[in-house]
Amino acid sequence: MSRKNSPELLVLAFLVFLMMISVFLGVSYKDRKAQLETTVEPLIFLGNDSLAPILFEEDGTSKGVVADITKELSKKMGMPIKVELMKWDEAQTLFLSGYGDALLQINRTEDREKVYGFSSPLLISEFALFVRYGDRRIRGLEDLTGKTVGIQAMGYISSVLEEMENVEVKAMKDLASGFLSLEKRELDAIILDRWIGAYELARSRAGGISILSSTVREETSHIAVRKENTALLEKINDGLRQMDLDGSMEKILYNWQGKKIRYVTEDHYMNLLLTGMVWVMIVLLAGAVYSVSKFRNLSVQLKEDVENRTRDLEEAKKKLEEVNGELLLQSLLDPLTGIPNRRYFGEVFHRIFEKSIAEKKPLALLILDIDNFKEFNDTHGHLTGDRCLKKAAETIRRFSEEKGGFAARYGGEEFVVILEKTAEEAQSFGLKLLNLIEKEEIEAGEKKTHITVSVGFSSLSLQFQSTEDMFHAADEALYQAKESGKNQMICYGEPLDFIDHEGGYQHG
């Protein structure tokens, strides 16, 4: 059996040998290919070392947004790229002398287009004016005449300033020294990429420098190759197109957006403060408008409630005034007869007495008392007595008002009358009133009866110092009338009953 199978074993061994040879040769090929790839010379891209955060060197490594773009571009091109950073004028000089394959972050000018081929755009360069804080002389390019302006050596903006007359241009050694020269007034202004300048100012914490809001120039930046190297330019543009298509370019730019530092000066602080205050006012106003809108219905309802309550209060006040008026009137009127009572008489008598004294006018007071009223009450009863009082009161009131007098019930069966008249006029009035009362019929059951009154009166004289004196005099006269037989009128003393042309009282 071993003999029969020996040819087959030989074939199998031969095949294994061939496989081992193939594996060995394959590994050797890969190692050789990798070795060849590592020995390919990298492309050398030169750049400015003072363009942070766009392009700068840190710890011997190229960094910045353009450095990241270059790294990704190397992958898309399938070719190694070495970035070397140095002074910008040195980089351009070396490149023109034949060293390096491309220049990074360069703006196009007519002179440069004669010797360079430019890639599709990388970034947008926004050039701005940097001036001392508070310097109002410079607000644009047109204000640079007769001024000293700092720029980066062999920078794009130098070609712009060459076209202007009487502008002294100075190349800055670096940005830090340039800003220091601006602070020391060795420079009047600096023109620089806004992003780069703001980053340097914030990093160095420089003060006293403002960045004007207006833009001097806005240009795109590119990768530049030698004019004749169209093959490399085509590969670069193809790599940039791939980066745009797969989103890697957008991702790099997004990652570096946070590095766009806004350099804030004192005037910016004021603008920010004012803007903040305006927004606060807008928010407060919006809140107020919202509140007014939200509670408008409530306000209308409250207004209606207030109006209703005010109307209710006015009505209540009116009713209260009416009630108070009625109460006051009731307090001043005699409840039985309805004519003024003793209190009302006292107030009126005092007022008229003072007025007559001041104006030297005549005044008379009559006190009337119903004769034998107690016997009348005992004979006819109290109800008839009340009718008697009412009848007498009505007669006295009516006749007094006709003659311009004031009548009141003083108490019991006594009545009083105030007349602003002379003694003769008062005497005539009293006699007529006696007759009127005597003629009045008073119902007493089935019969009708009559009453009489006695009257005492006093007229204003020098001996009366008060209303009490004058009342006491009239009351004394009434007493004499009662004692003398009743149903008669007696005047107290000797009255002063007229006024002479000198205005003084005279005896009658």
C-alpha positions as CSV (number, residue, x, y, z in Angstrom):
1,M,0.0,0.0,0.0
2,S,2.9,2.3,0.7
3,R,4.4,1.7,-2.6
4,K,1.2,2.3,-4.4
5,N,0.7,5.7,-2.8
6,S,4.3,7.0,-3.0
7,P,3.7,9.0,-6.3
8,E,0.8,10.8,-4.7
9,L,2.8,11.7,-1.7
10,L,5.5,13.2,-3.9
11,V,3.0,15.3,-5.7
12,L,1.5,16.6,-2.4
13,A,4.9,17.5,-1.1
14,F,5.7,19.4,-4.3
15,L,2.5,21.4,-4.0
16,V,3.3,22.4,-0.4
17,F,6.7,23.5,-1.4
18,L,5.3,25.7,-4.2
19,M,2.8,27.3,-1.7
20,M,5.6,28.2,0.7
21,I,7.6,29.8,-2.1
22,S,4.6,31.9,-3.1
23,V,4.0,33.1,0.5
24,F,7.6,34.0,0.9
25,L,7.7,35.9,-2.4
26,G,4.4,37.8,-1.5
27,V,5.7,39.0,1.8
28,S,8.9,40.1,0.3
29,Y,7.0,42.1,-2.3
30,K,4.9,43.9,0.2
31,D,7.9,44.7,2.3
32,R,9.7,46.0,-0.7
33,K,6.7,48.1,-1.8
34,A,6.4,49.6,1.7
35,Q,10.1,50.3,1.7
36,L,9.8,52.0,-1.7
37,E,6.9,54.1,-0.5
38,T,8.7,55.3,2.6
39,T,11.6,56.4,0.5
40,V,9.5,58.7,-1.8
41,E,10.6,62.3,-1.3
42,P,7.8,64.4,0.3
43,L,6.5,67.6,-1.3
44,I,7.7,70.7,0.6
45,F,5.1,73.4,1.2
46,L,6.5,76.7,2.6
47,G,4.4,79.0,4.8
48,N,4.4,82.0,7.1
49,D,5.1,81.2,10.8
50,S,3.3,84.3,12.0
51,L,-0.3,83.6,11.0
52,A,-1.8,82.1,14.1
53,P,-4.3,80.6,14.3
54,I,-4.3,80.1,10.5
55,L,-0.8,78.8,10.2
56,F,1.9,78.8,12.9
57,E,4.5,76.6,14.6
58,E,4.3,75.2,18.1
59,D,6.9,72.9,19.7
60,G,8.4,72.2,16.3
61,T,5.0,71.2,14.8
62,S,3.0,73.0,12.1
63,K,-0.4,73.9,13.4
64,G,-3.4,75.9,12.4
65,V,-6.4,75.6,10.1
66,V,-4.2,75.6,6.9
67,A,-1.9,73.0,8.5
68,D,-4.8,70.7,9.1
69,I,-6.1,71.3,5.5
70,T,-2.6,70.4,4.2
71,K,-2.5,67.1,6.2
72,E,-5.9,66.1,4.8
73,L,-4.8,67.2,1.3
74,S,-1.8,64.9,1.6
75,K,-4.1,61.9,2.2
76,K,-6.3,62.8,-0.7
77,M,-3.3,63.3,-3.1
78,G,-1.7,60.0,-1.9
79,M,1.6,62.0,-1.5
80,P,3.5,62.9,1.6
81,I,3.7,66.7,2.3
82,K,6.2,68.4,4.6
83,V,5.2,71.9,5.9
84,E,8.1,74.2,6.6
85,L,7.3,77.6,8.3
86,M,9.5,80.7,8.4
87,K,9.4,84.4,7.9
88,W,7.1,85.2,4.9
89,D,9.6,87.1,2.9
90,E,12.2,84.4,3.5
91,A,9.7,81.7,2.3
92,Q,8.9,83.6,-0.9
93,T,12.6,84.2,-1.6
94,L,13.5,80.5,-1.2
95,F,10.6,79.4,-3.3
96,L,11.5,81.8,-6.1
97,S,15.1,80.5,-5.9
98,G,13.8,77.0,-6.6
99,Y,13.4,75.5,-3.1
100,G,10.1,73.9,-2.2
101,D,7.1,72.8,-4.2
102,A,4.3,75.2,-3.1
103,L,3.5,78.3,-0.9
104,L,0.7,78.1,1.6
105,Q,-1.9,80.8,2.4
106,I,-1.1,83.3,-0.3
107,N,-3.3,85.9,-1.9
108,R,-3.4,86.6,-5.6
109,T,-2.0,89.7,-7.2
110,E,-1.3,90.6,-10.8
111,D,2.5,90.3,-10.2
112,R,2.2,87.0,-8.4
113,E,0.0,85.5,-11.2
114,K,2.9,86.1,-13.6
115,V,5.1,83.5,-11.7
116,Y,2.7,81.4,-9.7
117,G,-0.2,79.1,-10.5
118,F,-3.0,79.3,-7.8
119,S,-5.2,76.6,-6.5
120,S,-8.9,76.9,-5.8
121,P,-9.6,79.1,-2.7
122,L,-8.7,77.9,0.8
123,L,-10.0,80.7,3.1
124,I,-11.4,84.2,2.9
125,S,-8.9,86.8,4.1
126,E,-10.6,89.9,5.6
127,F,-8.0,92.7,5.9
128,A,-8.8,95.4,8.5
129,L,-7.2,98.6,10.0
130,F,-5.8,98.4,13.5
131,V,-5.4,101.9,15.1
132,R,-4.8,103.3,18.6
133,Y,-7.9,103.5,20.8
134,G,-9.6,106.9,20.5
135,D,-7.8,107.9,17.3
136,R,-10.6,109.3,15.2
137,R,-8.4,110.4,12.3
138,I,-8.3,107.1,10.5
139,R,-11.5,105.4,9.4
140,G,-10.5,103.9,6.1
141,L,-7.8,103.7,3.4
142,E,-8.5,107.2,2.2
143,D,-7.3,108.5,5.7
144,L,-3.8,106.9,5.4
145,T,-2.3,109.8,3.3
146,G,0.7,111.2,5.2
147,K,0.6,108.3,7.7
148,T,3.0,105.5,8.5
149,V,1.4,102.0,8.1
150,G,2.8,98.7,9.3
151,I,2.3,95.5,7.2
152,Q,3.8,92.0,7.0
153,A,6.9,91.9,4.8
154,M,6.0,90.9,1.2
155,G,2.4,90.6,2.2
156,Y,-0.6,91.0,-0.1
157,I,-1.6,94.4,1.3
158,S,1.7,95.9,0.2
159,S,0.5,95.8,-3.4
160,V,-2.6,97.7,-2.4
161,L,-0.6,100.5,-0.6
162,E,1.8,100.8,-3.5
163,E,-1.1,102.3,-5.5
164,M,-1.6,105.0,-2.9
165,E,0.4,108.3,-2.8
166,N,2.2,109.7,0.3
167,V,1.8,106.6,2.5
168,E,4.9,105.4,4.3
169,V,4.9,101.6,4.5
170,K,7.0,99.7,7.1
171,A,7.4,96.0,7.2
172,M,6.9,94.6,10.7
173,K,9.5,92.2,12.2
174,D,6.6,90.3,13.7
175,L,3.1,91.1,15.0
176,A,4.0,91.6,18.6
177,S,6.7,94.2,17.8
178,G,4.3,95.8,15.2
179,F,1.6,96.3,17.8
180,L,4.1,97.7,20.3
181,S,5.2,100.2,17.6
182,L,1.6,101.2,17.2
183,E,1.2,101.8,20.9
184,K,4.4,103.9,21.0
185,R,3.1,106.0,18.1
186,E,5.9,104.8,15.8
187,L,3.1,103.6,13.5
188,D,-0.2,105.3,12.8
189,A,-2.0,102.1,11.7
190,I,-1.5,98.4,10.8
191,I,-3.3,96.6,8.1
192,L,-3.6,92.9,8.8
193,D,-6.0,89.9,8.4
194,R,-8.7,90.6,11.0
195,W,-8.7,87.0,12.4
196,I,-4.9,86.9,12.7
197,G,-4.6,90.3,14.3
198,A,-7.4,89.8,16.8
199,Y,-5.9,86.4,17.8
200,E,-2.5,88.0,18.4
201,L,-4.0,90.9,20.4
202,A,-6.0,88.6,22.6
203,R,-3.0,86.2,23.1
204,S,-0.6,89.0,24.0
205,R,-3.3,90.9,26.1
206,A,-2.2,94.1,24.3
207,G,-4.3,97.1,25.2
208,G,-5.2,100.5,23.8
209,I,-5.7,99.2,20.2
210,S,-9.0,99.2,18.3
211,I,-10.0,97.2,15.2
212,L,-12.1,99.2,12.8
213,S,-15.3,97.5,11.8
214,S,-15.0,98.4,8.1
215,T,-13.1,96.0,5.9
216,V,-10.1,97.3,3.8
217,R,-10.0,94.4,1.4
218,E,-11.5,90.9,1.2
219,E,-9.5,88.4,-0.7
220,T,-9.4,84.6,-1.0
221,S,-6.2,82.7,0.0
222,H,-4.7,79.9,-2.1
223,I,-1.9,77.4,-2.5
224,A,0.6,78.6,-5.1
225,V,2.9,76.5,-7.2
226,R,5.4,77.4,-9.9
227,K,3.7,78.5,-13.1
228,E,5.0,75.5,-15.1
229,N,4.1,72.9,-12.5
230,T,0.6,72.3,-13.8
231,A,0.6,68.6,-12.9
232,L,1.0,69.4,-9.2
233,L,-1.6,72.1,-9.4
234,E,-4.0,69.7,-10.9
235,K,-3.4,67.1,-8.1
236,I,-3.8,69.8,-5.4
237,N,-7.1,71.1,-6.9
238,D,-8.4,67.5,-7.2
239,G,-7.5,66.8,-3.6
240,L,-9.3,70.0,-2.5
241,R,-12.4,69.0,-4.5
242,Q,-12.4,65.6,-2.8
243,M,-12.3,67.4,0.6
244,D,-15.2,69.6,-0.4
245,L,-17.2,66.5,-1.5
246,D,-16.6,64.3,1.5
247,G,-17.1,67.2,4.0
248,S,-13.5,67.0,5.5
249,M,-12.9,70.7,4.5
250,E,-16.1,71.8,6.3
251,K,-15.1,69.7,9.4
252,I,-11.7,71.3,9.6
253,L,-13.1,74.8,9.3
254,Y,-15.8,74.0,11.9
255,N,-13.2,72.8,14.4
256,W,-11.3,76.1,14.1
257,Q,-14.3,78.4,14.3
258,G,-13.7,78.6,18.1
259,K,-10.3,80.2,17.4
260,K,-12.0,83.2,15.8
261,I,-11.4,85.4,18.9
262,R,-13.0,88.8,18.9
263,Y,-10.6,91.4,20.3
264,V,-12.7,93.6,22.6
265,T,-11.6,97.1,23.4
266,E,-13.2,99.8,25.6
267,D,-15.5,101.0,22.8
268,H,-16.6,97.5,22.1
269,Y,-17.3,97.1,25.8
270,M,-19.5,100.2,25.7
271,N,-21.3,98.9,22.6
272,L,-21.8,95.5,24.2
273,L,-23.1,97.2,27.3
274,L,-25.5,99.4,25.4
275,T,-26.6,96.5,23.3
276,G,-27.2,94.5,26.4
277,M,-29.2,97.3,28.0
278,V,-31.3,97.7,24.8
279,W,-32.0,93.9,24.8
280,V,-33.0,94.1,28.5
281,M,-35.3,96.9,27.8
282,I,-36.8,95.0,24.8
283,V,-37.3,91.9,27.0
284,L,-38.9,94.0,29.7
285,L,-41.1,95.8,27.2
286,A,-42.1,92.5,25.6
287,G,-42.9,91.2,29.1
288,A,-45.0,94.3,29.8
289,V,-46.8,94.0,26.5
290,Y,-47.4,90.3,27.2
291,S,-48.7,91.0,30.7
292,V,-51.0,93.8,29.5
293,S,-52.3,91.6,26.7
294,K,-52.8,88.7,29.1
295,F,-54.5,90.6,31.8
296,R,-56.4,93.0,29.6
297,N,-59.7,91.3,30.1
298,L,-59.0,91.2,33.9
299,S,-58.3,95.0,33.7
300,V,-61.6,95.6,31.9
301,Q,-63.5,93.5,34.4
302,L,-61.7,95.3,37.3
303,K,-62.6,98.7,35.7
304,E,-66.3,97.6,35.4
305,D,-66.2,96.4,39.0
306,V,-64.7,99.7,40.1
307,E,-67.3,101.7,38.1
308,N,-70.1,99.6,39.6
309,R,-68.7,100.0,43.1
310,T,-68.3,103.7,42.6
311,R,-71.8,104.0,41.3
312,D,-73.1,102.0,44.3
313,L,-71.1,104.2,46.7
314,E,-72.4,107.4,45.0
315,E,-76.0,106.1,45.3
316,A,-75.3,105.0,48.9
317,K,-73.8,108.5,49.6
318,K,-76.8,110.2,48.1
319,K,-79.2,108.1,50.2
320,L,-77.1,108.7,53.2
321,E,-77.2,112.5,52.5
322,E,-80.9,112.2,52.1
323,V,-81.2,110.3,55.3
324,N,-78.9,112.7,57.1
325,G,-80.8,115.6,55.7
326,E,-84.0,114.1,56.9
327,L,-82.5,113.4,60.3
328,L,-81.1,116.9,60.5
329,L,-84.5,118.3,59.5
330,Q,-86.2,116.1,62.0
331,S,-83.8,117.3,64.7
332,L,-84.7,121.0,63.8
333,L,-88.4,120.6,63.6
334,D,-91.1,120.1,66.2
335,P,-92.5,116.6,65.7
336,L,-96.1,117.6,66.7
337,T,-96.6,120.9,64.8
338,G,-94.0,120.5,62.0
339,I,-92.6,124.0,62.5
340,P,-89.0,124.8,63.7
341,N,-88.2,123.8,67.3
342,R,-86.3,125.4,70.1
343,R,-82.9,124.3,68.8
344,Y,-83.5,125.6,65.4
345,F,-84.8,128.9,66.8
346,G,-81.7,129.3,68.9
347,E,-79.3,129.0,65.9
348,V,-81.4,131.4,63.7
349,F,-81.9,133.9,66.5
350,H,-78.1,134.0,67.3
351,R,-77.2,134.5,63.7
352,I,-79.8,137.3,63.0
353,F,-78.9,139.0,66.3
354,E,-75.2,139.2,65.3
355,K,-76.1,140.4,61.8
356,S,-78.4,143.2,63.1
357,I,-75.7,144.4,65.5
358,A,-73.0,144.4,62.8
359,E,-75.2,146.0,60.2
360,K,-77.1,148.3,62.7
361,K,-80.5,147.0,61.5
362,P,-83.8,146.7,63.6
363,L,-84.7,143.4,65.2
364,A,-87.8,142.4,67.2
365,L,-88.5,139.2,69.2
366,L,-92.1,138.1,70.0
367,I,-93.0,135.4,72.6
368,L,-96.5,134.0,72.4
369,D,-98.2,131.9,75.0
370,I,-101.7,130.3,74.7
371,D,-103.9,131.5,77.5
372,N,-105.3,129.0,80.0
373,F,-103.9,126.0,78.0
374,K,-103.8,123.7,81.0
375,E,-107.6,124.2,81.7
376,F,-108.2,123.7,77.9
377,N,-106.4,120.4,78.0
378,D,-108.2,119.3,81.2
379,T,-111.6,120.3,79.7
380,H,-111.3,119.0,76.1
381,G,-108.6,116.3,76.5
382,H,-105.0,116.0,75.2
383,L,-106.0,115.1,71.6
384,T,-108.0,118.4,71.3
385,G,-105.1,120.1,73.0
386,D,-102.7,118.8,70.3
387,R,-105.1,120.0,67.6
388,C,-105.1,123.4,69.4
389,L,-101.3,123.5,69.3
390,K,-101.2,122.5,65.6
391,K,-103.8,125.1,64.7
392,A,-102.0,127.9,66.6
393,A,-98.6,126.8,65.1
394,E,-99.9,126.8,61.6
395,T,-101.5,130.3,62.0
396,I,-98.3,131.8,63.5
397,R,-96.0,130.1,60.9
398,R,-98.1,131.2,57.9
399,F,-98.5,134.8,59.0
400,S,-94.8,135.1,60.0
401,E,-93.6,133.9,56.6
402,E,-95.9,136.4,54.9
403,K,-94.3,139.2,56.8
404,G,-90.7,137.9,56.3
405,G,-90.4,136.5,59.9
406,F,-89.3,133.3,61.4
407,A,-91.6,131.3,63.7
408,A,-90.8,128.3,66.0
409,R,-92.4,126.4,68.9
410,Y,-90.3,127.1,71.9
411,G,-91.9,124.5,74.1
412,G,-95.2,123.5,75.6
413,E,-97.8,126.1,74.5
414,E,-95.1,128.8,73.9
415,F,-94.1,130.1,70.4
416,V,-91.5,132.6,69.2
417,V,-91.3,134.9,66.2
418,I,-88.2,136.8,64.9
419,L,-88.8,139.9,62.9
420,E,-86.2,142.1,61.3
421,K,-88.5,145.1,61.7
422,T,-88.9,148.2,63.9
423,A,-90.8,148.2,67.2
424,E,-93.8,149.9,65.5
425,E,-93.9,147.3,62.7
426,A,-93.5,144.5,65.3
427,Q,-96.3,145.9,67.4
428,S,-98.6,146.1,64.4
429,F,-97.6,142.5,63.4
430,G,-98.4,141.3,67.0
431,L,-101.8,142.8,67.2
432,K,-102.9,141.4,63.8
433,L,-101.6,138.0,64.9
434,L,-103.6,138.2,68.1
435,N,-106.8,138.8,66.1
436,L,-106.1,135.9,63.7
437,I,-105.5,133.4,66.4
438,E,-108.7,134.4,68.3
439,K,-110.8,134.0,65.1
440,E,-109.5,130.4,64.5
441,E,-112.0,127.7,65.3
442,I,-110.8,124.6,67.0
443,E,-112.9,121.4,67.0
444,A,-113.6,120.1,70.5
445,G,-115.8,117.1,70.1
446,E,-119.1,118.1,68.6
447,K,-118.5,121.8,69.4
448,K,-116.1,124.4,68.2
449,T,-114.1,126.6,70.5
450,H,-111.6,129.5,70.3
451,I,-108.4,130.4,72.1
452,T,-106.4,133.5,72.8
453,V,-102.8,134.2,73.3
454,S,-100.7,136.7,75.3
455,V,-97.6,138.3,73.6
456,G,-94.5,139.9,75.0
457,F,-91.9,141.4,72.7
458,S,-88.6,143.2,72.9
459,S,-86.9,145.3,70.3
460,L,-83.1,145.6,69.9
461,S,-81.6,148.2,72.1
462,L,-78.3,149.2,73.6
463,Q,-79.0,147.4,76.8
464,F,-79.0,144.0,75.1
465,Q,-75.6,142.5,75.0
466,S,-76.7,139.0,73.9
467,T,-79.6,137.0,72.6
468,E,-80.2,135.9,76.2
469,D,-80.7,139.5,77.3
470,M,-83.2,140.2,74.5
471,F,-85.1,136.9,75.1
472,H,-85.3,137.6,78.8
473,A,-86.8,141.1,78.1
474,A,-89.5,139.6,75.8
475,D,-90.2,136.9,78.3
476,E,-90.6,139.6,81.0
477,A,-93.0,141.5,78.8
478,L,-95.0,138.3,78.3
479,Y,-95.3,137.8,82.0
480,Q,-96.7,141.3,82.4
481,A,-99.2,140.6,79.6
482,K,-100.3,137.5,81.5
483,E,-100.6,139.3,84.8
484,S,-102.5,142.2,83.2
485,G,-105.4,140.1,82.0
486,K,-104.1,138.1,79.0
487,N,-105.1,138.3,75.4
488,Q,-102.9,141.3,74.9
489,M,-99.4,142.4,73.8
490,I,-96.8,144.3,75.9
491,C,-93.5,145.7,74.7
492,Y,-90.5,145.6,77.0
493,G,-88.9,148.9,77.9
494,E,-88.2,151.8,75.5
495,P,-87.0,150.3,72.1
496,L,-84.5,151.8,69.5
497,D,-86.7,151.5,66.5
498,F,-85.1,153.3,63.7
499,I,-81.7,154.4,62.2
500,D,-80.9,158.0,61.6
501,H,-78.9,159.3,58.7
502,E,-75.6,159.1,60.7
503,G,-76.1,155.4,61.2
504,G,-76.6,155.5,65.0
505,Y,-79.5,154.3,67.0
506,Q,-82.0,156.9,68.3
507,H,-84.8,156.7,70.9
508,G,-88.3,156.6,69.6
